[in-house]
Structures are given as structure tokens and as C-alpha cells.
Amino acid sequence: MPEAARFGKRTVRDLELGDGERVLVRVDFNVPLEGGGVADDSRIRAALPTIELLLDGGAALILCSHLGRPTGRDPDTSLAPASDRLGELIDAPVHQAPEVIGPEVRRGAERLGPRSVLVLENTRWERGETENDPALAEELAGLARAYVNDAFGSAHRAHASTVGVAEHLRPAVAGLLLEREVTTLRSIVEAPERPLVVVLGGAKVSDKIALIDKFLDTADTLLIGGAMCFSFFRAQGKPTGDSLVEEEGVELARRALEKAESSDCNLLLPIDLVLGDRFDAEAERRVQEGTDVPEGWMGLDVGPRTAAAYGEEVSRAGTVFWNGPMGAFEMAPFAEGTRIVAEAVATAPGTTVVGGGDSAAALAEFGLEDDVDHLSTGGGAALELLEGKALPGVEVLDDA
């Protein structure tokens, strides 16, 4: 593993709590729902170490989280299914509050006994959440005697439940997941075992340009895949056919290519492609030697020679960071490039760190999620941290 970066903030291990003392914990239960239940409980499971540590110490826990992007009360985004799943995973009573704040919530919090849990409703049911409203933050703070932020996936947002509440409630410390995420990701930039190989995919160069720029300064090899490679090909003057090209990404890609010429980082683009005549699992498919895409075709995956070459680079790495699929992996005919890269990451002897979102979904699709050293729970937060940005939800916590 790379040398751990210094966290610099107090953590849940530093709390000294009396039996039954109430702790407000910001978790990330932004989970997919299906048929009235939780379709993927990985984010709930990721919060269990912090939850169980506090319960073992006799605390009464009040959990808060957002789910989806409602702009007010919306029963379809209730946290009740997440509460039900949590109750199945831990040996403690779990109660669901009817609201985020208000008299009933306060009474429910006051009735909590030691080693019990109250889950507040979706924080985004309150419009003041995303505005970091001081009144909402103060009311949340009044529910407990200490605050723990374990929601790394929301740490890049200055919301009432991630920043405002900590300005009204001390001690304010990090949970175990937040601490691990921050130290692991910082280590990739600050002290990676060499060579550092970074694999970036996805659709938009604009989403990743700050990361590309950062890794051109710090990585040894940068491998580009996914639809965003077509912005690079367009910048090189190559035909891209009907492939998805982010127009504003073309100039960004051109600048990245120019920077790469004088960088110590080796920037690699695909050398062959898998094409389809339309974006459809039933599309006609063909492997294209080279990367010129003819009219009437679109690139939907990296080709076999590219996948093999990228896998070889990953296998030699001391540290690997992967974020973004190599193609339209959700369609079986165009999943092979992502699968080969995922398998290479999963079997690499070096330290392997995977950014969340589609990369995590790909690992799950291929049954490899347990075969990497660290699978991040926060897509946007992970990218911003790696870019060198401060995360408001971390900065507001008590210094160590």
C-alpha cells in the first residue's frame, strides 16, 4: 500500500461518550431503490464500521442522509427502505422518523435509549439542506451532543447536514469511512508506489479535465478510454463517424495532448476500437483496426489490442487508480474492453483504487468488487479530492 497520507482531523475514535449519549451521524444512504426495497446496499454496509463502533460504546444514534434529488417531500425518496435494510444488518433497534426536523423528530430523539438508532427522513425534503440554511443546521445540531460525518460521497457539498451542522455542534469528527477515503485517495497523489498508472474512461473530457491535468503532472502512465477518447481523436483530426463527441471537450483534449508532449507522464489512447452501427445491444458489431471511425458507425468500446495493452500497463503498476468504463459495458457486445481492464485491476499486484459510479458498477457486474484494495463510495468527492480541492465537509471538522 502507498504510505498513508496524514488525515489531520479528529475521528470517531476520539469521542468520549456517556451511555445513551446522542450522536448525529451523517451517512451516505443514497442507495438505488427497486420494488420498495434497496437494490444495492453497498453504501449502507460501508457505514457499518462507524455505526457499530458507536453502538458498541453505548451511544444512541441519529442518522441523516439524502437520497436522490427531491426538491421537497417525496414519498418515493423516503429513507424507510434504507432503514429497514439497516435493521437487518445490525443487532440494534432501528426507527424511522417521519420528518427531517420538527417536534416529532425531537421527541423521537429524546426517547432513544442506549444502542438504538433513529433515521431521519431524506435531508433534501428540506429546501434549506442544499442552501446550507443556518436554521436547519441549528435544529439538526440540537438533536445530539456530538456530530460525526461519515458521508464521503457528500463531503464535497457545503450543505446543512455536511457543513452547517458542524458549525453549531462540537465535537464534530470524521467517521471511519470518511477517514479511510480521504487518506487512501490523498496517498495516490502524495505518496504512490511507482509506477502510478491511471485509467480514465467515461463520456466527457470536461468532467475529467482537471484530473487529467493533475495526473499529467503526477502519474507515470495515463490510459484514456470510453467515449471521451473521441474528443482526443477529433482534436488530432481523425474521423469519428457517429461516435459520441463532446464538442467542448475537443479543445480541452487538444490542450491535454500538448501538455503530454512535455510531460514525464505517458498518455496513451486506444489503438483499435469496437464499433456499432447504432447505440443498441442488438447493433451490428465490428472490430476496427486503427481508430478512424467511418460514417454510419460509432465507437462503443476499446478494441482487443487496446484492452490487452492497457491490462499490461496495469499489471506492471505499483499503484493503480481507475475511474470510468472503457465503453458501453452495460451492453454485452460492447463490455469486453471494460471487463479486461477490470480483471487487470482486480489481479494487479500493486495497490488498486477504484473511483465510484460506473467503475464500481462494472466491478459488480463482473463479480470483482471484492478484489480491489479500495472501492471509493464517492464519485464527485473522490475526483475533487484527487484534483487537489478542499472538501467542505472535511475542512469543517475538528482538527486533530
N, C-alpha and C positions, 0 to 999 in steps of 0.2 A: 504493500500500500504506500502511496505517497506520504511524506511527512505531513502530519495533521497541521492544518492552519490553526492559529490561535483564535478562539471564539470571542473572548473579550467581554462576554455578558454573563450575568448570573443565570443559573439554571434551576430547574425544579428540584435538583438535589440540594440546593442551598436553603430551601424553605424549611422553617421550623414551625410546625403546625400543631395546634391542640386537637384533641379528639373531637370530631364533629365540626371543626372549623371549615367554613365555606370557602371554596376556591372557584373562581370563574376561569374556565379554560376555553380559549378559542381554538377549536379544532377545524379540520377541513373535512366535513362530511358532504361535500359537493359531489355526490355519487349519482350514477345513472339509475333511473327507476324504470321498472318494467312490470306491468301487471299488478301494480300496487305494492311491489316489493323492491328490494335493492338488487340490481342486476350485477353489480360488481362491488364487492365490499372491501377492496384493497385499501382504500383510504381510511376506512373505519379501522381495519386491522393495523394500519400504520400508526394510529393514535393510541393503540392499546398499551404500549410500554409506559407512556406518561400517565394514562388513566389508572392503570393498575398500581403504579408506584404510589400515586396519591391516595388511592383507596386503601392500599396496604398500610399507609400511615394514619389511617383513620379519618381522612378528610371527607367532607360532603362536597360533591362536585356539581357545578352548574356549567353545562356545556353550551356553547353557542357556535353557530356556523351559518353560512349562506348555502343555498342550493339553487342552481340555475340563476336566471337574471330577471326575476319578477320585479315589477315596479310598485307593488303593493300586495295586499293579502291575496294569495292564490293557492287554493287547496291542492292543486296539482304539484306544488313545490313544497309541500309540508315535509318537515323532517321526521314525521311519525314513522315512516318505514325505516329510516336510519336508526331511530331509537329502538324499534323492535329488533333490528339486527344486532345492535349493540347489546341488548338484553340477552340475546342468545350467545354472545361471545364472552361475556364476563359473569362472574359469580357475585352479582350485586343487583339490587333492585334499580330499575331504570324507569323514570317517569317522564312523560311528555307534557310540557307546558302548552297552554292554549294560545299564548301570545309571546312576543319578544320581551315586552315590558308591561307594567301595569299592576294593579292591586292583586290579581290572582297569581301572577308570577311571583310577586313579593311574598305572598302567603305560602306558596309552594316552596320557595327557597327557605323560608323560616321553619317549615315543618320537616325539612330534610334531616335525617339522622346520620350518624357516622357511617361511612362506607356505603353511601347511596348516591344516586345520580338523578339530576333533573336536566332535561334537554330543552332549551328554549326553542321557540319556533324560528323559522328562517329569518335571519337578521335583515334580509333585503325586503321583508314585508314592511319594514320601517323605512320610509323615504330618507330619513336622516342618516342611515347607515353609510351610503356611498358618499354623502356630503360631509362625513366626519362631524356630524352635528353634536355640539357640546352637551346639549340637554340629554340626548340619547346616551351618549357616552357616560354622563354622570349617573344616569339611572341604572345603567348596566353595572357601573362600579359599585353602586350602593347594595348590590346583591351579595357581595362577598368581602372577604378580608385580604385576599391576595389574587393576583392575576397571572395566568400562565398562557403564553402564546405558543401553540404547537402547530399552527396552520401555516406551514411554509408556502403552500400554494397561493396564499393571500397576503404574504408578507410584503409584497411589492406595492400594495394598495394602502393608502392612508385613509382607512375607513374608521367608523366609530368603534367597531369591535376589534380592530387591529392596532390602532394608534390612540384614538381619543380616550378610550377607557383607561389606558396605561397612564395618561396624564392626570387621572383622578384617583387611581388606585395603586398603592405601593404596599408591598413589593410587587414588581412586575418583572417576571423572569421568563426564560425560554423553556419549552418542553424538550424532551429528548429527541424527538424527530426534527424539530427546528434546528437544534444544535448540530445534529449529525448532517443534515442537509447543507448547512452553511459551511461547516468545517471541511466536508468532503469536496464541495464544489470550489471553495476557495483554494484548496490544495492543488486542484488541477491547474490553476493559473499561477499560484505562488511557488509550488514545490513539487511538480510532477516528476515521477520517474520517467527517464527518457528512453527511447523516443516517445514524444507525445503525438499520438495520431488522433485527429478529429474527423469525424464523419458527419456531414451535414446534408440533410435532404429536405423535402417539403416543397411547397409550391412557390413561395415568394422570396426573392432576394431581399426585398425591403424589410421583411421580418427578421432576417438573419444577418444583415449587412454589418451591424455593429459587432456581432460575434465573429464574422469573417474577418473584419478589420483587426479585432483583438487577437485572433489566433494566427493571423499572418505575422504578428509580432512575437508570438509565444510558442506556437506549435512547431513540430518538425515536419509533419505532413498533414495536409488538409484535403480531404476527399469530398467532392461535390456530387450529389445525385438528386433524384427527384425532379419535379418539373422545373425547379429553379435553374437546372443546368441549361435550359433552353434560352434563358436570358443571357447566359455566358456565351452560348453558341451564336446567338443573334449579335452580341457585341463583337464577336470575331468575324462577322459577315457570313456565317454559314446559314444555309436554308433550314428552316424549322418546320416547314409544312403547316399542318393544322395543330401542332403542339401548343400546349398552354404556355404563353409567353407573357410575363408581367412586364408591360411596356416601361413602367418607371424603374423596373429592375435592370433594364439593359444598360443604362448609363452607370448605375451602381456597380454592375458586374464589370463593365469596362475599366472603371477605376480600380477595382479589386485586382483585375488581371495586370494592370500597370504596376500596382504596388507589389504584386507577387514577383515581378521580374527582378526587383532589387531586394527581395526578402530572402531570409535563410529558410523560410518555410516552403516546402514543395507542394504547390497547388495542383491537384490532379482532377481532370474532368473525365467523363465517360469516353471510352474509345469505340464502343458499339452500343446498340440500342435494341429494345424490343418494341415494335410498332404495332398499332392497331388502326383499323380504318374508321373507328369511332370509339368513344368512351363507353364501353359496354363489355360485360363479361362474355357476350356472345360475338364480339367483334372478330373479324378476320385478323390473324396474328402473324407477324413475320419478324425474324431476326434480321437486323440491318447491320451489315459490316460497315464500319465507319459511323459517322454521326450526322451526315446530311439527310434530312427528312424530306421525302418528296411530297408534292401536293397531294391532298386526299388522305394522308396518313398523319398519325400523331405518335410521338414517343410516350410510351406508358410504363417503361421500365428500363433500367440499365441492362445492357446485354451480358451474355455469359462471360466474355473475356474481361469486361469491366468488373463484374462481380467477383471473379476469381482474383483479379489484380488487387481489388480493394481488400478482399479477405486476406491476401498475402501480406499487405501492409499492416492490417490489424493484428495478424499473428506475430509480427515482429515488435509490436509496441510494448513499451514499459507501462504506459498509461493510455487508455482509450476513452474518448468521450464521443457518444453517438446521440444525435438529435435529428429526427426526421427520416421518413422512409425513402427508399430508393426509387419507388414507383407506386403505381396504384395497387398496393398489396391486398386491398380489400376485394379485388377481383382475381380469382385463382390463376387465370392465364398470365397475369402481369405481377405475380407475387414473388417470382423466383429470385430476382435480384435482392429484394429486401430480405428474403429468407436466408440466402447465402451470407449476406453481411451480418444478419442477426446471429447465425450459427457461428460465424467467425468471432464475433464479440463474445458470445457465450463461452467459447472454448479458448479464448485468448489467455495466455499465461500471465499477462500483465494485469494491472488494476483496470477494471471496467466500470464505467459510469454511464448510465443512460438517462437522457432527459425524458421527461414525461410525455404525455399526449400520445401522438400516433406511434412513436417509438415503443412506448410501453404496451400499446395495443398490439403492435406487431410481435413483440416478445411473447405476449399472452397467446396470440394466435398460433404461434409455433411451439408453445409449451416451454419457453426458455426463460420465463420471468425470474425463476429462482437460480439462474446460472450466471448472473452478473453480480458484481460486488455491491453496486449501489444503483437502485432504480428510483430516480427522483419523483416526488409526488407533485412537483410544481413546475409547469412548463414555462410560463412567463416569468415567474420569480427566479427560476434557475438561469434563464437566459440573461436577465438583468444583472444578476449577481456575477455571472461569468464575464459580462461586459464591463464590470467594474463599478456598477452603480450601487449606491447605498439603498438598502431596503428599509422603508419607513417602519415596518412592523418589527424590525430587529433593532434599529437605531434607538427607538423609544424605550427599550428595556433597560433595567438596572445594569450598570457597569460592574464587572467582576472586581 
